[in-house]
Amino acid sequence: MDLLQSEIFANLAYIIASMLFIFGLKQLGSPETAQRGNLISSSGMLLAVAVTLVNNQIISYEWLAIGLLLGILVGASAASFVKMTSMPELVALFNGFGGIASLLVGSAEYLGTGSLGLISLTAIFLTLIIGGVTFSGSLVAYGKLSEILPGRQITFKGQRLVLIVIFIVALLFGAHLIFNFQVVQGWNPLYSFLLLISFSLIIGLLITLPIGGADMPVIIALLNSYSGLAASAAGFVINNNVLIVAGALVGASGLILTNIMCKAMNRSLANVVFGSITSSSSGAVNPEEVGEIKPINVSDAYLILEAANSVLVVPGYGMAVSQAQHAVRELGELLEENGCEVNYAIHPVAGRMPGHMNVLLAEANVSYDQLQEPDDVNPVMDTVDVCIVIGANDVVNPDAKENEGSPIYGMPIIEADRSKTVFILKRSMASGFAGIDNPLFGKENSRMLFGDAKESISGLVAEFKS
């Protein structure tokens, strides 16, 4: 027992846990090894948590076992019962939980420790402000993704000025918390502590509320990074090396992913946070802007696909909503049996979270070798016989390269309009996340296959089988 509670044993376990984090993170880079990587990283965190609790004799083994079982129950329930369409909301909630956990750690240390040094107080300040911003911002992201809140921008006049003023005031409260200088007679640092938490929560709201649906994947990645930074700061607060390492890994990987997402939209992070895409659309496509719509039925679409030598599938959130990924994979297999080459073009910001489409297609056992990025498919798009767009509005919008007045002008897209024939699967003529018209719908080579995506794809599968 003395060995388990020794400092040498704890540090050795932390080193092993850190190695598991890094190796697991590396495994997450490929869909083929992602599941194993997730298990390895989770094992590292379990080891770190168990060693920390045992080494510091924080709670009895009975309570440790109860907490472990409750955690397993919650995690297993989330993994088993949450639908893939709800995965972005779950990720947003997990980010928020990470933020509030770090905030509570910082709060407990500040309120429960009598004398704190400059470094500890600075770490507590960072934990409070980053954790608060992450928590409230993630709740707003959850509300927008789950449609509890409107997915559009929520703004008011002078919002940026209010945000800047509140942020500066929060920094002043943080400075008072750290240095404990005289503000006014009788002003207690505890007041600054409470106001700092309140203002950090308000900042999270003001940062996330103006973000529209088209930018939500970037914000999810950014909030994920914030949760890691908050955890790393909490590690400094309680002087826990493994928490510092784990938080830094999450923070750094989240920032890298955020940068990748911004590049995919050809926008800076500041433009995403402070200049979210603004739409003047009512939410429905304007026929005068997109041109004549040419519907097609399943039977006619089958005849075109049956004669195709090359088919490219472009999935979007519409595929997630209808849970059509398994039907899409089955259709792809039938096309290949018919002598057709089938690939899947994945735009980095398709869906509502980073890697959303990759996760759905991996769930349906679509081969990773068939998943391609826009830079891979655009140069050969002229040779594609049929491009099947499943609910992916904005990432195939030709205005991004043709209309300088468009809010998404300059954003790299999948150039589906250059294929010989485009099938666009949609329930209605509603616009996408960005709320702007899509001229692709009215292109001469475009055909609209209206209805639920899963039913439409299943209809095509039935035609091939018959």
PERARA-V651745 format. One record per residue. N is the residue number from 0. RES is the residue in three letters. SS is DSSP state (H for helix, E for strand, - for the rest). PSI is psi in whole degrees, -180 to 180 (999 if undefined). OMEGA is omega in degrees with one decimal (NA if undefined). Layout:
# PERARA-V651745
<<N RES SS PSI OMEGA> <N RES SS PSI OMEGA>>
This chain:
# PERARA-V651745
<<0 MET - -37 179.0> <1 ASP - -36 178.6> <2 LEU - -43 -178.9> <3 LEU - -28 -176.7> <4 GLN - 9 179.7> <5 SER - 155 -179.5> <6 GLU H -35 -179.6> <7 ILE H -45 179.9> <8 PHE H -43 -178.8> <9 ALA H -46 -178.9> <10 ASN H -37 177.1> <11 LEU H -43 178.2> <12 ALA H -38 179.0> <13 TYR H -38 178.1> <14 ILE H -44 178.4> <15 ILE H -43 179.4> <16 ALA H -42 179.1> <17 SER H -40 177.1> <18 MET H -39 177.7> <19 LEU H -39 177.2> <20 PHE H -51 -174.7> <21 ILE H -45 180.0> <22 PHE H -41 178.4> <23 GLY H -40 178.6> <24 LEU H -39 177.1> <25 LYS H -40 180.0> <26 GLN H -26 -179.7> <27 LEU - -8 -178.1> <28 GLY - -11 -179.2> <29 SER - 136 177.6> <30 PRO H -29 -177.9> <31 GLU H -27 -177.7> <32 THR H 2 -173.7> <33 ALA H -40 -178.8> <34 GLN H -42 178.1> <35 ARG H -40 178.6> <36 GLY H -39 178.1> <37 ASN H -41 179.4> <38 LEU H -41 180.0> <39 ILE H -47 179.8> <40 SER H -41 178.9> <41 SER H -39 178.1> <42 SER H -39 177.2> <43 GLY H -42 179.1> <44 MET H -39 177.1> <45 LEU H -44 178.1> <46 LEU H -45 -178.2> <47 ALA H -44 -179.4> <48 VAL H -46 -178.3> <49 ALA H -45 -179.3> <50 VAL H -39 179.6> <51 THR H -46 -177.6> <52 LEU H -42 -179.2> <53 VAL H -44 -175.4> <54 ASN H -36 -177.0> <55 ASN H 0 178.5> <56 GLN - 46 -176.5> <57 ILE - -44 -179.3> <58 ILE - 168 179.3> <59 SER - 162 179.7> <60 TYR H -30 178.6> <61 GLU H -47 179.4> <62 TRP H -34 177.0> <63 LEU H -43 179.2> <64 ALA H -41 179.2> <65 ILE H -45 178.5> <66 GLY H -40 178.5> <67 LEU H -45 -179.6> <68 LEU H -41 178.4> <69 LEU H -41 178.0> <70 GLY H -42 177.7> <71 ILE H -41 -179.1> <72 LEU H -47 179.8> <73 VAL H -46 -178.6> <74 GLY H -44 179.9> <75 ALA H -38 178.9> <76 SER H -44 179.8> <77 ALA H -42 -178.2> <78 ALA H -32 -173.8> <79 SER H -37 -169.0> <80 PHE H -19 178.5> <81 VAL - 126 -178.5> <82 LYS - 155 178.7> <83 MET H -31 177.7> <84 THR H -24 -179.3> <85 SER H 4 -178.0> <86 MET H -40 176.9> <87 PRO H -40 178.2> <88 GLU H -40 179.8> <89 LEU H -42 178.0> <90 VAL H -42 178.2> <91 ALA H -43 178.6> <92 LEU H -42 178.9> <93 PHE H -40 175.4> <94 ASN H -44 179.6> <95 GLY H -40 178.1> <96 PHE H -39 177.3> <97 GLY H -40 179.3> <98 GLY H -46 -177.4> <99 ILE H -32 176.8> <100 ALA H -44 178.6> <101 SER H -41 177.9> <102 LEU H -41 -179.5> <103 LEU H -36 176.6> <104 VAL H -47 178.3> <105 GLY H -40 179.8> <106 SER H -45 -179.4> <107 ALA H -40 -179.9> <108 GLU H -40 -178.9> <109 TYR H -44 -176.6> <110 LEU H -25 -173.9> <111 GLY H -7 -178.8> <112 THR - 130 -175.6> <113 GLY - -51 -174.9> <114 SER - 125 -178.1> <115 LEU - 143 179.1> <116 GLY - 177 -177.5> <117 LEU H -43 -178.6> <118 ILE H -44 179.9> <119 SER H -42 -179.8> <120 LEU H -37 177.0> <121 THR H -42 178.1> <122 ALA H -39 177.8> <123 ILE H -43 177.6> <124 PHE H -47 -179.6> <125 LEU H -39 179.0> <126 THR H -43 -177.9> <127 LEU H -47 -173.2> <128 ILE H -42 179.5> <129 ILE H -42 179.2> <130 GLY H -41 179.2> <131 GLY H -44 178.2> <132 VAL H -43 -179.7> <133 THR H -44 -176.8> <134 PHE H -55 -177.0> <135 SER H -38 178.1> <136 GLY H -38 179.4> <137 SER H -35 176.9> <138 LEU H -40 177.0> <139 VAL H -44 178.2> <140 ALA H -42 177.0> <141 TYR H -44 -179.4> <142 GLY H -40 -179.7> <143 LYS H -42 -178.2> <144 LEU H -35 -179.7> <145 SER - 1 177.9> <146 GLU - 20 168.6> <147 ILE - -38 173.7> <148 LEU - 155 176.3> <149 PRO - 139 179.8> <150 GLY - -15 -178.7> <151 ARG - 176 174.1> <152 GLN - 138 174.6> <153 ILE - 107 -174.3> <154 THR - 166 171.8> <155 PHE - 163 -175.8> <156 LYS - 132 178.8> <157 GLY - 19 -174.5> <158 GLN H -42 -178.5> <159 ARG H -41 179.2> <160 LEU H -43 178.3> <161 VAL H -42 179.7> <162 LEU H -44 -179.2> <163 ILE H -44 -179.3> <164 VAL H -46 -179.4> <165 ILE H -39 179.6> <166 PHE H -43 178.9> <167 ILE H -44 178.5> <168 VAL H -40 178.2> <169 ALA H -39 176.6> <170 LEU H -38 178.1> <171 LEU H -43 176.3> <172 PHE H -40 177.5> <173 GLY H -41 178.2> <174 ALA H -40 178.0> <175 HIS H -37 178.7> <176 LEU H -38 -175.5> <177 ILE H -47 -171.1> <178 PHE H -16 176.3> <179 ASN - 45 177.2> <180 PHE - 165 -177.0> <181 GLN - 123 176.8> <182 VAL - -71 173.3> <183 VAL - 162 -178.1> <184 GLN - 126 176.9> <185 GLY - 3 179.8> <186 TRP - 120 -176.6> <187 ASN - 138 176.8> <188 PRO H -23 178.0> <189 LEU H -33 176.9> <190 TYR H -44 178.6> <191 SER H -37 178.0> <192 PHE H -49 -178.1> <193 LEU H -41 -179.8> <194 LEU H -34 177.7> <195 LEU H -44 177.4> <196 ILE H -46 -179.3> <197 SER H -45 -177.6> <198 PHE H -33 177.8> <199 SER H -38 176.9> <200 LEU H -40 179.0> <201 ILE H -40 179.1> <202 ILE H -43 177.8> <203 GLY H -41 178.0> <204 LEU H -46 -175.5> <205 LEU H -26 178.5> <206 ILE H -37 -171.2> <207 THR H -32 -178.2> <208 LEU H -38 -179.3> <209 PRO - -4 -177.0> <210 ILE - 125 178.2> <211 GLY - 170 -176.7> <212 GLY H -33 -177.8> <213 ALA H -25 -177.9> <214 ASP H 3 -173.6> <215 MET H -38 177.6> <216 PRO H -37 179.5> <217 VAL H -42 -178.1> <218 ILE H -37 176.9> <219 ILE H -44 178.7> <220 ALA H -40 -178.9> <221 LEU H -43 179.1> <222 LEU H -34 175.0> <223 ASN H -41 177.5> <224 SER H -42 178.0> <225 TYR H -42 -179.1> <226 SER H -37 177.1> <227 GLY H -42 179.0> <228 LEU H -39 177.3> <229 ALA H -41 178.6> <230 ALA H -40 178.6> <231 SER H -41 176.5> <232 ALA H -39 177.3> <233 ALA H -32 176.5> <234 GLY H -39 175.7> <235 PHE H -34 -178.9> <236 VAL H -46 -176.0> <237 ILE - 8 176.5> <238 ASN - 50 -179.9> <239 ASN - 112 -173.2> <240 ASN H -41 -174.9> <241 VAL H -32 176.7> <242 LEU H -36 175.9> <243 ILE H -45 -178.9> <244 VAL H -48 -178.3> <245 ALA H -45 179.2> <246 GLY H -40 179.2> <247 ALA H -39 178.2> <248 LEU H -46 179.2> <249 VAL H -44 -179.5> <250 GLY H -45 -178.6> <251 ALA H -45 -179.6> <252 SER H -36 177.5> <253 GLY H -40 178.3> <254 LEU H -40 177.2> <255 ILE H -45 179.2> <256 LEU H -40 178.0> <257 THR H -42 178.7> <258 ASN H -41 177.8> <259 ILE H -42 -179.4> <260 MET H -40 179.1> <261 CYS H -41 178.0> <262 LYS H -36 178.9> <263 ALA H -23 178.5> <264 MET H -1 -178.4> <265 ASN - 42 -179.4> <266 ARG - 154 176.1> <267 SER - 161 178.3> <268 LEU H -38 179.3> <269 ALA H -36 179.3> <270 ASN H -35 178.0> <271 VAL H -46 -175.9> <272 VAL H -40 -174.0> <273 PHE H -2 -179.1> <274 GLY - 48 -177.6> <275 SER - 148 -176.8> <276 ILE - 126 179.8> <277 THR - 134 -178.1> <278 SER - 142 173.6> <279 SER - 6 -178.2> <280 SER - 152 177.2> <281 SER - -4 -179.0> <282 GLY - -16 176.9> <283 ALA E 145 -179.2> <284 VAL - 136 179.1> <285 ASN - 112 -178.2> <286 PRO H -31 -179.2> <287 GLU H -26 -178.5> <288 GLU H -34 -173.7> <289 VAL H -17 -179.6> <290 GLY - -170 -175.8> <291 GLU - 130 178.4> <292 ILE - 132 -177.0> <293 LYS - 97 -179.9> <294 PRO E 160 175.9> <295 ILE - 150 177.8> <296 ASN - 173 -175.3> <297 VAL H -41 -177.4> <298 SER H -45 179.5> <299 ASP H -37 177.8> <300 ALA H -37 178.5> <301 TYR H -43 -178.2> <302 LEU H -39 179.3> <303 ILE H -43 -179.9> <304 LEU H -35 -177.8> <305 GLU H -29 -179.1> <306 ALA - -1 -174.9> <307 ALA - 144 174.7> <308 ASN - -19 -178.0> <309 SER E 126 179.7> <310 VAL E 134 177.6> <311 LEU E 124 178.7> <312 VAL E 128 178.1> <313 VAL E 98 -177.7> <314 PRO E 151 175.7> <315 GLY - -165 -174.7> <316 TYR H -25 177.2> <317 GLY H -33 176.9> <318 MET H -38 179.2> <319 ALA H -43 -177.6> <320 VAL H -43 -176.9> <321 SER H -4 -177.8> <322 GLN - 47 -173.1> <323 ALA - 2 -171.8> <324 GLN H -36 180.0> <325 HIS H -39 176.5> <326 ALA H -36 178.2> <327 VAL H -44 178.6> <328 ARG H -40 178.9> <329 GLU H -41 177.4> <330 LEU H -42 179.1> <331 GLY H -41 179.2> <332 GLU H -39 178.2> <333 LEU H -38 177.0> <334 LEU H -41 179.2> <335 GLU H -38 176.2> <336 GLU H -25 179.3> <337 ASN - 6 177.5> <338 GLY - 16 -176.8> <339 CYS - 143 174.3> <340 GLU E 127 -176.2> <341 VAL E 130 175.7> <342 ASN E 167 -178.4> <343 TYR E 123 -179.3> <344 ALA E 120 -176.7> <345 ILE - 117 174.0> <346 HIS - 139 -176.6> <347 PRO - -28 -177.9> <348 VAL - 17 175.1> <349 ALA - 138 -177.6> <350 GLY - -159 -175.4> <351 ARG - 7 173.3> <352 MET - 160 179.5> <353 PRO - 131 177.8> <354 GLY - 14 -175.7> <355 HIS H -48 -177.3> <356 MET H -37 177.6> <357 ASN H -41 -179.3> <358 VAL H -45 -178.4> <359 LEU H -45 -178.8> <360 LEU H -34 176.1> <361 ALA H -37 177.3> <362 GLU H -34 -179.3> <363 ALA - 6 178.5> <364 ASN - 33 171.8> <365 VAL - 133 -177.4> <366 SER - 133 -179.8> <367 TYR H -29 -179.5> <368 ASP H -21 -178.4> <369 GLN H -9 -179.7> <370 LEU E 124 -176.7> <371 GLN E 154 179.0> <372 GLU - 164 -179.5> <373 PRO H -40 -179.0> <374 ASP H -21 179.1> <375 ASP H -37 -172.8> <376 VAL H -30 -175.9> <377 ASN H -42 179.9> <378 PRO H -24 -178.0> <379 VAL H 15 -175.6> <380 MET H -31 -179.7> <381 ASP H -21 -177.8> <382 THR H -6 -178.5> <383 VAL - 125 -178.9> <384 ASP - -47 -179.2> <385 VAL E 129 174.4> <386 CYS E 120 -178.1> <387 ILE E 110 -179.0> <388 VAL E 117 -176.0> <389 ILE E 89 175.8> <390 GLY - 19 178.3> <391 ALA - 93 -174.0> <392 ASN - -62 -168.1> <393 ASP H -29 -176.0> <394 VAL H -2 174.8> <395 VAL H 15 -175.1> <396 ASN - 115 -178.5> <397 PRO - -19 178.4> <398 ASP H -25 -179.3> <399 ALA H -24 179.0> <400 LYS H -7 -175.2> <401 GLU H -27 -172.7> <402 ASN - 103 -178.1> <403 GLU - -19 179.5> <404 GLY - -2 -178.8> <405 SER - 143 177.3> <406 PRO - -23 -178.7> <407 ILE - 14 -178.0> <408 TYR - 132 -179.7> <409 GLY - -11 178.9> <410 MET - 127 176.6> <411 PRO - 133 -178.2> <412 ILE - 171 168.6> <413 ILE - 116 -169.6> <414 GLU - 64 -177.6> <415 ALA H -28 -177.6> <416 ASP H -17 -179.2> <417 ARG H -8 178.0> <418 SER - 166 -176.5> <419 LYS - -40 177.6> <420 THR E 140 178.7> <421 VAL E 124 170.3> <422 PHE E 124 -179.8> <423 ILE E 111 -178.1> <424 LEU E 117 -179.5> <425 LYS E 152 174.3> <426 ARG - -37 -175.1> <427 SER - -171 178.9> <428 MET - 23 177.9> <429 ALA E 149 179.6> <430 SER - 172 -177.9> <431 GLY - -163 -177.2> <432 PHE - -42 -175.4> <433 ALA - -14 177.8> <434 GLY - 29 -178.2> <435 ILE - 158 -179.3> <436 ASP - 151 -179.8> <437 ASN - 105 -179.0> <438 PRO H -15 178.6> <439 LEU H -34 -176.8> <440 PHE H -30 -176.9> <441 GLY H 6 179.5> <442 LYS - 152 -177.1> <443 GLU - -33 -177.4> <444 ASN - 8 -177.1> <445 SER E 143 175.5> <446 ARG E 134 -177.9> <447 MET E 120 175.6> <448 LEU E 94 -173.1> <449 PHE E 149 177.4> <450 GLY - 177 175.8> <451 ASP - 132 -174.6> <452 ALA H -41 -179.3> <453 LYS H -42 179.6> <454 GLU H -40 179.7> <455 SER H -46 179.7> <456 ILE H -41 178.3> <457 SER H -36 176.3> <458 GLY H -40 177.1> <459 LEU H -39 177.4> <460 VAL H -43 -179.6> <461 ALA H -37 178.7> <462 GLU H -43 179.9> <463 PHE H -39 -178.1> <464 LYS H -27 -178.1> <465 SER - 999 NA>>
